[in-house]
Amino acid sequence: MTNEKYIHEFQTLKNFFEKYCNDKHKNQKKITKTLRYNEINHKLELLLCDDCYELIDYSLDRLNECPHEIKPRCRTCPKPCYEPVMWKKVAKLMRYSGIRLGLTKIKNRILGAK
């Protein structure tokens, strides 16, 4: 996958994880993580609790190891790399955050149009 696609993917994970963690957990701390992809370092600033950090760290490892040149959505991947237990945790988080982030986007469009 291209570096631009990689950046988009990890930013999406960051947004989803931070939304979920902020709504559901306490004791978030600022964490800086350096990701390396195609010989390029990417700096990622996170605000997560320890449990969510562990889960995003796992997800970012899966992203880095994705063997597909054109990355499919993980839920439709012919060769999923997530362990089933971890997949269920991430899917729950993504469902929760996806709905709320989508509603926020719609709300901002409506309020911005007035």
N, C-alpha and C positions, 0 to 999 in steps of 0.2 A: 504494500500500500504506500501511497505517497506520504511525504512528511506532513503535508497539509491535512490529509485525511487522518493521519495519526494524531495530530494536534486536535482536530475536531473530535475524534473519538475520546481522547483522555479528558478534554474539557467537558464533554457530555457526561462522562462518568463523574467528574468532580461536581458538576451542578446537581446531578441526581443524588449523590451521596450526601452532599452538604445540606440539601433540602430535607432529606429524610432525617439525618442526624440532628439538625437544628430543631425539627418538629418533635422528635421522639426521645432524644437523649439529653443528658446534661454533661458537664465536665469536658466540653470540647477544648482542644488545645490546637494551637497553630503548629503545623508540621510542614516542613519544606522537603520535598522529595525531588530528586533528580532522576529523570528518565532518559535512557539512551536508546535511540532508534536510528538506524542507518548512519551510524557514526556521528550522530548529532545529539548533544545534550539538551534536554528540555527541563526547565525548572517549573515545578508545580507546587503552589501554595495551597494547603488544605487546612480546614478548620473542622476537625472531627474528634469524636471520642475514640478511645482505644479499640473498641469492638468494630466500629465502622472503618477505622484506619486499617485494621487487619483484613477486613473484607475488600476494601478498595485496593489494597496492596496485592491481594490475590487476583483481583480483576485486572489490574494493570499488568501483572505477570502474564496473564492469559492473553491480553492484548499484544504484549511484546512478542509472544511466541506464536501468534496467529500465522498459520502457514499459507494463507490465501493471499494471492496478489491483489485481488479485489475482495475486500473483507465483506462477507455476508453478515446479516444480523445474526447474532449468536443463537437466537431461538430457531432460526431456520437453517443453521449450519449442518451440513451432512456429516461432519466429524466433530461433534462437540468436545471441547477440551476442559470444560468445567466438570468438577466432581458433582454428582447429583445433589448432595446435601448443600454444597456451596451455591449451586445453580438455583435451588429453591430460595435461599436467602437473598440472592441478588435479584431474582425475579420479583419477589415480594417488595423489595426496596424500589425497584424500577417502576412497578405498577403504582405504588403509592406516590412517588415523586413525579412520575410522568403525568398523572392526572392533575396534580396540584400545579406543576409548572405550566401545563397547558392552559389551565384555568386562569392563571396569573397573566399569561400572554394575551388571552382573549380579553380579560378585564382591562389590561393596559391599552389595548387597541380601542376599546369602547370609550374609555375615559380620555384617551388621546384625541379621539375624533370629535369630541364636544368642544 
